[in-house]
Amino acid sequence: MGFSLGVPCTETEGGVQCGQCPEGVTGDASQRGCQRVERCDSNPCYPGVTCIDTTYGYTCGDCPEGMEGNGTLSGCVPSPIRCEHFPCFTAVVCIDTEDGYQCGACPQGMTGNGTKFGCQPMECDINSCFPDVECVDTPEGFRCGSCPNGFKGNGTQCTDIDEVCSEGYKLNFK
């Protein structure tokens, strides 16, 4: 007579015969033996996911919002954002990819990455900097570069400092 996880077994003409596996373990004691059953008290589910003890172990509920998987501790991963969640700017093409989504280019007259809040008007097309001053579109609007040599100002308005005289004086070219 032998034992399989505390279950008495007896040798018979037909082979080994064992009793039922005790509570907390599962399997067929006569064939493969009894295996310990993991229970909810071992915290096998992802934090916040419901765990239900069953006869043969446990069952985890659904992963939390924004996650997908089987509910186990290592089985919930962030859900990729898909086009069905409208992550792209209005009228921008959205393509679902293996990792989530890809937005197309911003509409004409706009600049950015194509995402919902990622397209801004191309301010340099509407506003202008002083002639020969670089205009750069930024998320906040536009920015003008420095005034050219011989001028001072903010890049939008530049004043020629080489030809400015104090009031009451006249510039005299020779």
SVG drawing of the C-alpha trace seen along z (x, -y; Angstrom):
<svg xmlns="http://www.w3.org/2000/svg" viewBox="-16 -119 46 129">
<polyline fill="none" stroke="black" stroke-width="0.4" points="0.0,0.0 1.3,-3.5 0.3,-7.1 -0.2,-9.9 -0.5,-13.3 -2.0,-11.6 -4.4,-9.4 -4.1,-5.7 -3.3,-3.5 -3.5,0.3 -1.9,2.6 -4.5,4.7 -4.4,7.1 -5.6,4.2 -2.9,1.8 -2.8,-0.8 -6.1,-1.9 -6.1,-5.1 -8.8,-6.9 -10.2,-10.4 -7.8,-13.4 -8.3,-15.5 -9.8,-19.0 -7.3,-21.6 -5.9,-19.3 -7.1,-17.9 -6.5,-15.1 -6.9,-11.4 -4.8,-9.8 -4.7,-6.4 -3.3,-7.7 -1.4,-11.0 -1.6,-11.7 -3.0,-14.7 -1.8,-18.2 -2.1,-21.1 -4.7,-23.6 -3.9,-27.3 -6.5,-29.3 -7.5,-33.0 -5.7,-33.5 -2.5,-33.3 -3.6,-36.4 -3.2,-34.9 -5.4,-37.6 -4.4,-41.1 -4.9,-43.8 -8.5,-44.8 -9.7,-41.8 -12.3,-39.5 -11.0,-36.1 -13.5,-33.1 -12.4,-29.9 -13.6,-26.8 -13.3,-23.1 -10.3,-22.9 -8.5,-26.1 -9.7,-29.6 -11.1,-31.9 -10.1,-35.5 -12.6,-38.1 -12.1,-40.5 -9.0,-42.8 -9.6,-46.4 -10.8,-49.1 -8.0,-49.9 -6.4,-46.5 -7.0,-43.1 -6.0,-39.5 -7.1,-36.6 -7.3,-38.5 -4.3,-36.7 -1.5,-38.6 0.7,-38.5 -2.2,-38.2 -3.5,-41.8 -1.7,-44.2 -2.7,-47.7 -5.2,-47.6 -3.9,-49.3 -5.9,-52.3 -7.7,-51.6 -9.3,-53.7 -12.8,-52.9 -11.7,-55.2 -11.2,-58.2 -7.6,-59.0 -7.0,-61.1 -7.9,-64.7 -11.2,-65.2 -10.9,-64.2 -7.5,-62.6 -7.2,-59.0 -6.8,-56.4 -5.3,-52.9 -5.4,-50.2 -2.0,-48.6 -0.7,-45.6 0.4,-48.0 -2.6,-50.3 -3.2,-52.9 -1.5,-55.3 -2.9,-58.7 -2.4,-60.2 -1.2,-63.7 -3.0,-66.8 -5.4,-68.5 -4.1,-71.1 -3.2,-74.4 -2.4,-72.6 0.7,-71.0 1.3,-68.3 1.2,-64.6 -2.4,-63.9 -3.7,-62.9 -6.9,-64.3 -5.2,-67.3 -2.1,-67.1 -3.0,-69.4 -2.7,-73.2 -3.2,-75.8 -0.1,-76.7 0.1,-80.2 3.0,-81.2 0.6,-80.9 -1.8,-83.4 0.6,-85.6 3.8,-87.0 7.1,-87.9 9.2,-90.8 10.6,-90.2 13.6,-87.7 12.8,-86.7 12.2,-83.0 8.7,-82.0 8.3,-78.7 5.0,-77.1 4.8,-75.9 2.0,-74.2 1.3,-77.6 1.0,-79.4 4.0,-80.8 7.3,-82.4 9.4,-84.8 13.1,-84.6 15.4,-87.5 15.4,-90.7 18.1,-91.0 21.4,-92.7 20.9,-96.5 17.3,-96.1 15.8,-95.7 12.4,-94.4 10.5,-91.2 10.8,-89.6 7.3,-90.6 8.1,-94.3 11.7,-95.3 13.0,-98.9 16.1,-99.9 18.5,-101.1 21.2,-102.3 19.0,-105.1 17.1,-106.1 17.9,-109.6 16.8,-111.2 13.9,-113.6 15.0,-117.0 18.0,-115.6 18.2,-114.7 20.1,-111.8 22.8,-113.1 24.1,-110.8 27.5,-111.7"/>
</svg>
